[in-house]
Amino acid sequence: MKTERSFPKYVITKKGTAWVENGHPWIYEAEVMECIGEEPENGSLVDAFSVNGKYLGTGFLSKKSKIRIRLISKNANDRFDESFFRRRIEYAWRYRKQVMGDDIKACRLIFGEADQFPGLTVDRYNDLLVTEVLSVGIEKIKDMIYRLLIEVLAADGEVINGIYERNEAPIRALEGLNSYKGWYKEAPSALTVIEENGVKYNVDVENGQKTGFFLDQKYNRKAVAKLSKGLRVLDCFTHTGSFALNAALGGAAHVTAVDISETAIEMARKNAELNGLSDRMDFVCTDVFDLLTELEKKKTPEYDLIILDPPAFTKSRKTVKNAERGYKDINLRAIRALPRGGYLCTASCSHFMEDELFVKMIKKAARDAGKELRQIEARQQAPDHPILWNVPETSYLKFYIFSVV
């Protein structure tokens, strides 16, 4: 180590040290042995050392969370000043420009640990940024981060007129943070229109799900559009109609969009009107499980392609088994409702429903339906939601396209 350390020092167990040295940035409460010196303030930057005195990294301390330290650097020579965080933002921005190309107007700019900003999400919708902060360390420096985001984008000719905070997640309580939403930098309107894959969407950053729109399925929707030409398509859990609209624009003979939320269906209907696609679509507000049960009983299949993009059925390891049953139920019924030669697109957005388990579930569903599946594509989240291989929590979206044989 080349520089004198000025941060509080925490000693980490051998197990925690191995965890960090294998690439993970989280140090759990159980792996913290002691703090040498005076206890720092919650959210402060602290150094982590092995029992042998080896420097492991520097990160944000969270006294109330089981994730006690979130590392942001393993470089002992880093100085955590404004220039450091500016470089991090510039790197994230350059990466998005390279991998997203023309889709840079509507994308995820910061994806938490994958961009070395633990607990921070920043989505861009034209001139609006929507943020979510889930760690107390980021909360303490968010004023600087927001200012730097605006400056970095402005230097590239990209003007940001508003920042809306969606800090509503219950997990904030584990960090000792309150829940709220509202303008940080107020813009004239919380409404905007984005374009993705040639489809326009009304986005409400104040009242929409999550940050206003689900950006992670961007290129999976494009794959569905390519497949849909001439087919009768059923889009289950349509939300604001994104898969349905891509299918319609891709030349589907007809598309039915289904969701249990009347608000979601109304937004999907408006998006269809915005794109001039209303004449080849219809919208149904009902329970998807009930609808699929009805469809599987029919002798003549009504649809050639069924899309399953449900909300996360599990948000913890404790409920994975229940979630597996839910996923199997909808996939089994969808496979039964499809003709041989039909197509199934099926997704899970839960990190805890790991890919191996998801694939095993699909195999069981096909077996119980008495049909076989021929894989066309296996896909994940869009690259503006990058996956760090040493941080499995950054990999969460599974998306498969099959033909039924």
C-alpha positions as CSV (number, residue, x, y, z in Angstrom):
1,M,0.0,0.0,0.0
2,K,1.5,3.3,-1.1
3,T,-0.5,5.9,0.7
4,E,-1.2,6.7,4.3
5,R,-4.8,5.7,5.2
6,S,-7.0,8.3,6.8
7,F,-10.2,6.4,6.9
8,P,-11.5,4.3,9.9
9,K,-10.2,0.7,9.7
10,Y,-12.4,-2.4,9.9
11,V,-10.9,-5.9,10.2
12,I,-12.6,-8.6,8.2
13,T,-12.7,-12.4,8.8
14,K,-10.9,-14.9,6.6
15,K,-14.3,-15.8,5.0
16,G,-15.1,-12.2,4.3
17,T,-11.6,-11.6,2.9
18,A,-11.9,-14.6,0.5
19,W,-15.4,-13.3,-0.6
20,V,-13.9,-9.8,-1.4
21,E,-10.8,-11.3,-3.1
22,N,-13.1,-13.3,-5.3
23,G,-14.5,-10.1,-6.6
24,H,-17.7,-9.3,-4.6
25,P,-18.0,-5.7,-3.3
26,W,-20.2,-6.5,-0.2
27,I,-18.9,-7.2,3.3
28,Y,-21.6,-8.6,5.5
29,E,-22.1,-7.8,9.2
30,A,-21.1,-11.3,10.3
31,E,-17.7,-10.9,8.6
32,V,-16.7,-7.7,10.4
33,M,-14.5,-8.5,13.4
34,E,-13.8,-5.1,14.8
35,C,-13.3,-1.4,14.2
36,I,-9.9,0.0,15.1
37,G,-10.3,3.4,16.5
38,E,-13.4,5.6,17.0
39,E,-16.6,4.4,15.4
40,P,-17.4,6.5,12.3
41,E,-20.7,8.1,11.3
42,N,-23.2,6.0,9.4
43,G,-22.6,6.2,5.7
44,S,-19.0,7.2,6.0
45,L,-16.1,5.8,3.9
46,V,-14.1,3.2,5.7
47,D,-11.2,0.9,4.9
48,A,-11.4,-2.9,5.1
49,F,-8.4,-5.0,6.0
50,S,-7.8,-8.7,6.4
51,V,-6.7,-10.1,9.8
52,N,-3.2,-10.1,8.4
53,G,-3.3,-6.4,7.7
54,K,-3.9,-6.6,3.9
55,Y,-5.8,-3.7,2.4
56,L,-9.0,-5.1,0.8
57,G,-10.8,-1.9,-0.3
58,T,-12.7,1.2,0.7
59,G,-16.4,1.5,0.9
60,F,-19.5,3.0,2.5
61,L,-20.3,1.9,6.0
62,S,-24.0,1.0,6.7
63,K,-24.5,0.4,10.5
64,K,-28.1,-0.7,10.1
65,S,-27.8,-3.1,7.2
66,K,-26.6,-6.7,7.1
67,I,-24.5,-5.5,4.2
68,R,-22.1,-3.6,6.5
69,I,-19.6,-2.3,4.0
70,R,-20.2,-1.7,0.2
71,L,-16.8,-1.4,-1.4
72,I,-16.3,1.3,-4.2
73,S,-12.6,0.8,-4.8
74,K,-9.8,-1.7,-4.2
75,N,-7.1,0.8,-5.2
76,A,-5.2,2.0,-2.2
77,N,-4.1,5.1,-4.2
78,D,-7.6,6.4,-5.0
79,R,-8.7,9.7,-3.4
80,F,-12.4,9.9,-3.0
81,D,-12.9,13.5,-4.0
82,E,-15.2,15.0,-6.6
83,S,-12.8,14.1,-9.4
84,F,-13.0,10.4,-8.5
85,F,-16.8,10.4,-8.8
86,R,-16.8,12.5,-11.9
87,R,-14.5,9.9,-13.6
88,R,-16.9,7.1,-12.5
89,I,-19.8,8.9,-14.1
90,E,-17.9,9.7,-17.3
91,Y,-16.9,6.0,-17.6
92,A,-20.6,4.9,-17.1
93,W,-21.7,7.5,-19.7
94,R,-19.0,6.5,-22.3
95,Y,-20.0,2.9,-21.8
96,R,-23.7,3.6,-22.5
97,K,-22.9,5.6,-25.6
98,Q,-20.9,2.8,-27.0
99,V,-23.2,-0.1,-26.3
100,M,-26.6,1.7,-26.7
101,G,-25.9,3.8,-29.7
102,D,-29.1,5.6,-30.9
103,D,-30.9,4.3,-27.8
104,I,-29.0,6.7,-25.5
105,K,-32.0,9.0,-25.0
106,A,-33.9,6.3,-23.0
107,C,-31.6,4.1,-21.0
108,R,-30.2,3.2,-17.6
109,L,-27.2,5.5,-16.9
110,I,-26.1,4.0,-13.5
111,F,-26.8,0.4,-12.5
112,G,-25.7,0.2,-8.9
113,E,-22.8,-2.1,-8.2
114,A,-22.2,-2.8,-11.9
115,D,-21.1,0.8,-12.2
116,Q,-19.5,0.9,-8.8
117,F,-22.2,3.2,-7.3
118,P,-23.6,0.8,-4.7
119,G,-27.3,1.3,-4.2
120,L,-27.8,3.9,-6.9
121,T,-30.1,3.6,-10.0
122,V,-30.3,6.4,-12.5
123,D,-32.6,6.1,-15.6
124,R,-32.7,8.7,-18.4
125,Y,-35.9,9.6,-20.3
126,N,-34.9,12.4,-22.7
127,D,-34.2,15.5,-20.6
128,L,-35.4,13.8,-17.3
129,L,-33.4,11.7,-14.9
130,V,-35.1,9.4,-12.4
131,T,-33.1,8.2,-9.5
132,E,-33.4,5.6,-6.7
133,V,-31.0,5.6,-3.8
134,L,-30.9,2.4,-1.6
135,S,-27.7,2.9,0.4
136,V,-26.9,5.5,3.1
137,G,-23.5,6.2,1.7
138,I,-24.8,7.3,-1.6
139,E,-27.6,9.3,0.2
140,K,-24.9,11.4,1.8
141,I,-23.2,12.4,-1.4
142,K,-26.2,12.4,-3.8
143,D,-26.1,16.2,-4.2
144,M,-22.6,16.0,-5.7
145,I,-23.5,13.0,-7.8
146,Y,-26.6,14.6,-9.3
147,R,-24.7,17.8,-10.1
148,L,-21.9,15.8,-11.7
149,L,-24.4,13.8,-13.8
150,I,-25.8,17.0,-15.2
151,E,-22.4,18.4,-15.9
152,V,-21.0,15.3,-17.6
153,L,-24.0,15.0,-19.9
154,A,-24.0,18.8,-20.6
155,A,-20.4,18.5,-21.7
156,D,-21.6,16.1,-24.4
157,G,-24.5,18.4,-25.5
158,E,-27.1,16.5,-23.5
159,V,-29.3,18.8,-21.5
160,I,-31.0,17.5,-18.3
161,N,-33.9,19.7,-17.2
162,G,-35.2,17.6,-14.3
163,I,-34.3,15.0,-11.7
164,Y,-37.1,13.0,-10.0
165,E,-36.4,10.8,-7.0
166,R,-38.3,7.5,-6.6
167,N,-37.0,6.6,-3.2
168,E,-40.0,4.5,-2.2
169,A,-38.5,1.0,-1.8
170,P,-39.0,-0.6,1.7
171,I,-35.4,-1.7,1.6
172,R,-34.4,1.9,2.4
173,A,-35.6,1.3,5.9
174,L,-32.8,-1.3,6.3
175,E,-30.3,1.6,5.7
176,G,-32.1,3.9,8.2
177,L,-33.5,6.0,5.4
178,N,-37.1,7.2,5.0
179,S,-39.2,6.5,1.9
180,Y,-40.5,9.3,-0.4
181,K,-40.7,10.4,-4.0
182,G,-40.6,13.9,-5.5
183,W,-38.6,16.4,-7.5
184,Y,-35.0,17.0,-6.7
185,K,-34.6,19.4,-9.7
186,E,-38.1,20.3,-10.9
187,A,-39.0,20.1,-14.6
188,P,-42.1,21.6,-16.2
189,S,-43.7,18.1,-16.4
190,A,-43.3,14.6,-15.1
191,L,-44.6,13.3,-18.5
192,T,-42.5,12.6,-21.6
193,V,-42.5,10.5,-24.7
194,I,-39.7,8.1,-25.4
195,E,-39.0,6.0,-28.5
196,E,-37.6,2.5,-28.4
197,N,-37.3,0.1,-31.4
198,G,-39.4,2.5,-33.4
199,V,-42.2,2.4,-30.8
200,K,-43.3,5.5,-28.9
201,Y,-44.3,5.4,-25.2
202,N,-45.9,7.8,-22.8
203,V,-43.7,7.8,-19.7
204,D,-44.8,9.2,-16.3
205,V,-41.8,9.4,-14.1
206,E,-43.9,10.3,-11.1
207,N,-46.6,7.7,-11.2
208,G,-45.3,4.9,-13.5
209,Q,-43.9,1.6,-12.2
210,K,-40.4,1.6,-10.9
211,T,-38.7,4.7,-12.5
212,G,-41.5,5.1,-15.1
213,F,-40.7,2.4,-17.6
214,F,-39.0,-1.0,-17.8
215,L,-35.9,-0.4,-19.9
216,D,-34.3,-3.8,-19.4
217,Q,-36.4,-5.7,-21.9
218,K,-35.6,-3.3,-24.8
219,Y,-33.9,-5.7,-27.1
220,N,-36.0,-8.7,-26.0
221,R,-39.0,-6.8,-27.3
222,K,-37.1,-6.3,-30.6
223,A,-36.6,-10.0,-30.9
224,V,-40.4,-10.5,-30.4
225,A,-41.1,-8.0,-33.1
226,K,-39.0,-9.9,-35.5
227,L,-40.8,-13.1,-34.7
228,S,-44.4,-11.8,-34.8
229,K,-45.1,-11.2,-38.5
230,G,-48.4,-12.7,-39.5
231,L,-49.0,-14.3,-36.1
232,R,-51.9,-14.0,-33.6
233,V,-50.2,-12.7,-30.4
234,L,-51.2,-12.8,-26.8
235,D,-49.1,-10.5,-24.5
236,C,-49.7,-11.4,-20.8
237,F,-48.8,-9.0,-18.0
238,T,-48.6,-6.3,-20.7
239,H,-48.2,-3.4,-18.3
240,T,-48.0,-0.4,-20.6
241,G,-48.1,-2.6,-23.7
242,S,-44.4,-2.7,-24.6
243,F,-44.2,-6.3,-26.0
244,A,-47.6,-6.1,-27.5
245,L,-46.7,-2.9,-29.4
246,N,-43.5,-4.3,-30.6
247,A,-45.3,-7.4,-31.9
248,A,-47.9,-5.2,-33.7
249,L,-45.3,-3.0,-35.3
250,G,-43.5,-6.1,-36.3
251,G,-46.4,-7.1,-38.4
252,A,-48.5,-9.4,-36.2
253,A,-51.9,-10.3,-37.6
254,H,-53.5,-9.3,-34.3
255,V,-52.3,-8.6,-30.8
256,T,-54.2,-9.0,-27.5
257,A,-52.7,-7.2,-24.5
258,V,-53.7,-8.4,-21.1
259,D,-53.2,-7.1,-17.6
260,I,-55.0,-7.2,-14.3
261,S,-54.5,-3.4,-13.8
262,E,-57.1,-1.2,-15.5
263,T,-54.6,1.7,-15.2
264,A,-52.0,-0.3,-17.1
265,I,-54.5,-1.3,-19.7
266,E,-55.5,2.3,-20.2
267,M,-51.9,3.4,-20.7
268,A,-51.3,0.5,-23.1
269,R,-54.3,1.6,-25.1
270,K,-53.0,5.2,-25.2
271,N,-49.6,4.0,-26.4
272,A,-51.3,2.0,-29.2
273,E,-53.1,5.2,-30.3
274,L,-49.8,7.1,-30.1
275,N,-48.3,4.6,-32.6
276,G,-51.3,4.3,-34.8
277,L,-51.6,0.6,-34.0
278,S,-55.1,0.4,-32.4
279,D,-56.7,-1.2,-35.4
280,R,-54.7,-4.4,-35.0
281,M,-54.8,-4.6,-31.2
282,D,-57.3,-5.2,-28.4
283,F,-56.9,-4.8,-24.6
284,V,-58.3,-7.0,-21.9
285,C,-58.3,-6.3,-18.1
286,T,-58.4,-9.7,-16.4
287,D,-56.3,-12.1,-14.3
288,V,-53.8,-13.8,-16.6
289,F,-53.9,-17.1,-14.7
290,D,-57.7,-17.2,-15.3
291,L,-57.4,-16.3,-18.9
292,L,-54.7,-19.0,-19.6
293,T,-56.9,-21.6,-17.8
294,E,-59.7,-20.8,-20.2
295,L,-57.4,-20.8,-23.3
296,E,-55.9,-24.2,-22.5
297,K,-59.3,-25.8,-22.5
298,K,-60.2,-24.7,-26.0
299,K,-59.9,-27.3,-28.8
300,T,-58.8,-24.7,-31.4
301,P,-55.8,-22.5,-30.2
302,E,-56.6,-18.8,-30.4
303,Y,-53.0,-17.6,-30.5
304,D,-49.8,-18.6,-32.3
305,L,-47.4,-16.7,-30.0
306,I,-47.8,-16.1,-26.2
307,I,-45.6,-13.8,-24.3
308,L,-45.2,-14.2,-20.5
309,D,-43.5,-11.3,-18.8
310,P,-44.8,-11.4,-15.2
311,P,-43.7,-9.2,-12.3
312,A,-41.2,-10.8,-10.0
313,F,-42.9,-13.7,-8.2
314,T,-40.2,-13.7,-5.5
315,K,-38.1,-11.0,-3.9
316,S,-36.3,-13.3,-1.4
317,R,-34.8,-16.8,-1.2
318,K,-37.5,-17.7,1.3
319,T,-40.3,-17.6,-1.3
320,V,-38.5,-19.1,-4.3
321,K,-40.5,-22.4,-4.1
322,N,-43.8,-20.6,-4.2
323,A,-42.5,-18.5,-7.1
324,E,-41.4,-21.6,-9.0
325,R,-45.0,-23.0,-8.7
326,G,-46.4,-19.7,-10.0
327,Y,-44.0,-19.6,-13.0
328,K,-44.7,-23.3,-13.8
329,D,-48.4,-22.7,-13.6
330,I,-48.5,-19.9,-16.2
331,N,-45.9,-21.6,-18.5
332,L,-47.7,-24.9,-18.4
333,R,-51.0,-23.3,-19.3
334,A,-49.4,-21.2,-22.1
335,I,-47.7,-24.3,-23.6
336,R,-51.0,-26.2,-23.5
337,A,-52.8,-23.2,-25.1
338,L,-50.4,-23.1,-28.1
339,P,-50.6,-25.2,-31.2
340,R,-47.6,-27.3,-32.3
341,G,-45.6,-24.9,-34.3
342,G,-46.6,-22.0,-32.0
343,Y,-44.2,-19.9,-30.1
344,L,-43.6,-19.1,-26.4
345,C,-41.6,-16.1,-25.1
346,T,-41.2,-16.4,-21.3
347,A,-39.3,-14.3,-18.8
348,S,-38.4,-13.9,-15.1
349,C,-37.1,-10.6,-13.6
350,S,-36.3,-12.1,-10.2
351,H,-32.6,-12.5,-9.3
352,F,-33.6,-15.2,-6.8
353,M,-35.2,-17.3,-9.5
354,E,-31.9,-18.3,-10.8
355,D,-31.4,-19.3,-14.5
356,E,-30.8,-23.0,-13.7
357,L,-34.0,-23.2,-11.6
358,F,-36.0,-21.2,-14.3
359,V,-34.8,-23.6,-17.0
360,K,-35.7,-26.6,-14.9
361,M,-39.2,-25.2,-14.3
362,I,-39.8,-24.7,-18.0
363,K,-38.7,-28.3,-18.8
364,K,-41.2,-29.6,-16.2
365,A,-43.9,-27.4,-17.6
366,A,-43.3,-28.7,-21.2
367,R,-43.2,-32.3,-20.0
368,D,-46.4,-32.0,-18.1
369,A,-48.0,-30.3,-21.1
370,G,-47.0,-33.3,-23.3
371,K,-45.1,-31.1,-25.6
372,E,-41.5,-30.4,-26.5
373,L,-39.8,-27.0,-26.7
374,R,-37.2,-26.0,-29.3
375,Q,-35.1,-23.1,-28.1
376,I,-34.8,-20.2,-30.5
377,E,-33.0,-17.7,-28.3
378,A,-31.8,-17.3,-24.7
379,R,-31.5,-13.6,-23.7
380,Q,-30.9,-11.4,-20.7
381,Q,-31.2,-7.7,-19.8
382,A,-30.1,-5.0,-22.1
383,P,-26.4,-3.9,-21.9
384,D,-27.3,-0.6,-20.1
385,H,-27.9,-3.0,-17.2
386,P,-24.5,-4.6,-17.3
387,I,-23.7,-7.9,-15.5
388,L,-20.6,-8.3,-13.4
389,W,-19.7,-12.0,-13.3
390,N,-18.4,-11.7,-9.8
391,V,-21.6,-10.0,-8.6
392,P,-24.5,-12.4,-9.3
393,E,-27.0,-9.9,-8.0
394,T,-26.4,-7.8,-11.2
395,S,-27.8,-10.7,-13.3
396,Y,-31.5,-11.0,-12.8
397,L,-33.5,-11.1,-16.1
398,K,-34.0,-14.4,-18.0
399,F,-35.8,-14.4,-21.4
400,Y,-36.3,-17.4,-23.6
401,I,-38.0,-17.8,-27.0
402,F,-39.2,-21.3,-28.0
403,S,-41.1,-23.0,-30.7
404,V,-43.5,-25.7,-29.6
405,V,-43.0,-29.1,-31.3
